């Protein structure tokens, strides 16, 4: 079980590193299949939506039921879609980070015991991570 205080920083760091990798690999992906790029873009959008939906639930004080399972499933299919899009040596690291941070449901109890400033900042960081995943989706889509 992951420490809830590290879930949001892990998601944000993953989104930023993934975006940088996708951006750096743009010119090197000619042999990558169009279908794989499309599927990866769709997956990044799904991850972004789950993070954003989780943040919205948490902002309302609601439990983001089912979001852990969604994130775990995305981590399961991520390796196949990342291979050839980001450097091979980074694929396992990104998958591990997403699997480590997939337990967004744990954030409900954690955030309910923080002050308003910390809660707002943490939720804003989740939206930043979601936006960065959307940006990565767009970069992959325009390849």
Secondary structure as the mmCIF struct_conf table of DSSP 4:
data_model
#
loop_
_struct_conf.conf_type_id
_struct_conf.id
_struct_conf.beg_label_comp_id
_struct_conf.beg_label_asym_id
_struct_conf.beg_label_seq_id
_struct_conf.end_label_comp_id
_struct_conf.end_label_asym_id
_struct_conf.end_label_seq_id
HELX_RH_AL_P HELX_RH_AL_P1 UNK A 4 UNK A 24
TURN_TY1_P TURN_TY1_P1 UNK A 25 UNK A 25
HELX_RH_3T_P HELX_RH_3T_P1 UNK A 26 UNK A 28
TURN_TY1_P TURN_TY1_P2 UNK A 30 UNK A 31
BEND BEND1 UNK A 32 UNK A 32
HELX_RH_AL_P HELX_RH_AL_P2 UNK A 34 UNK A 59
TURN_TY1_P TURN_TY1_P3 UNK A 60 UNK A 61
TURN_TY1_P TURN_TY1_P4 UNK A 65 UNK A 66
HELX_RH_AL_P HELX_RH_AL_P3 UNK A 67 UNK A 82
STRN STRN1 UNK A 83 UNK A 83
TURN_TY1_P TURN_TY1_P5 UNK A 84 UNK A 85
STRN STRN2 UNK A 86 UNK A 86
HELX_RH_AL_P HELX_RH_AL_P4 UNK A 88 UNK A 100
TURN_TY1_P TURN_TY1_P6 UNK A 101 UNK A 101
HELX_RH_3T_P HELX_RH_3T_P2 UNK A 104 UNK A 106
HELX_RH_AL_P HELX_RH_AL_P5 UNK A 107 UNK A 112
TURN_TY1_P TURN_TY1_P7 UNK A 113 UNK A 113
BEND BEND2 UNK A 114 UNK A 114
HELX_RH_AL_P HELX_RH_AL_P6 UNK A 116 UNK A 141
TURN_TY1_P TURN_TY1_P8 UNK A 142 UNK A 142
#
